[in-house]
């Protein structure tokens, strides 16, 4: 049984409808430092991150504290958008977030299954830097909640789960906040 610490990335400098891969804002950098302080004093754990810039940047302070980089794992990455149009991405995401996984196309259902598989394949306690929808996908799988958005993890919130065999179990939701899609 592996304990999984799913950390939503720090605040981005811009929203989904403003930049394809924004860096962290100054607040996001401060939030990432807070994660390093919270975990820095414990014995290092395996650490993975989404390949998306804001997740990578969130992992850096803890990586520095522990003396090794997080392993990049695309399976915990951002939900794939069918368009690179910034306005189109935001509109599309709003629609997806209002629905259920059962309403989504096969590509998104496969993406969700890959997120769950990436997490259940982890053999030991792991810190994971990921994204709002990916964390929701994992929590929904663990709680049999088909809604795409079943809770609103705040930036740098820590959702704790367990991976038992091929299943996820929710231990504790991370802190919640209102989230907007720009």
QUIPE-V287038 format. One line per field, one symbol per residue. phi: phi as a letter, one per 40 degrees, with the letter a starting at -180 (. if undefined). psi: psi as a letter, one per 20 degrees, with the letter a starting at -180 (. if undefined). burial: # if it has 24 or more other C-alpha atoms within 12 Angstrom, else .. A space follows every 50 residues. Layout:
phi=???
psi=???
burial=???
This chain:
phi=.bcbbcbcdcdccacdcbacaccccccdcccccccccccccccdbdbbac ccdccdccccccdcccgaccccbdcbccdcccaccdcccccdcdccccbb cccccdccccddcccccdcccccadacbcabdccccdcccccbfbcccbb abcccgcbcbbbbbfbbbbccacccbacbbbc
psi=ppppnopqrrpqirrhjhphmqaqrhghhgghhhghggihirpqrqpqqq ipghgghhhghhgggijqqqppohikaqppqiqipgghgggggggghiar hhiqrhghhggghhggghgiipirpqppobrghgghgggghhjkoipgoi rnprpkqopprqoockqqppgpqrqqrppqo.
burial=.############.###..##.##...#########..#.....###### #############.#...#############.......##.##..##..# #......##.############..##################...##### ##############..####..##......#.
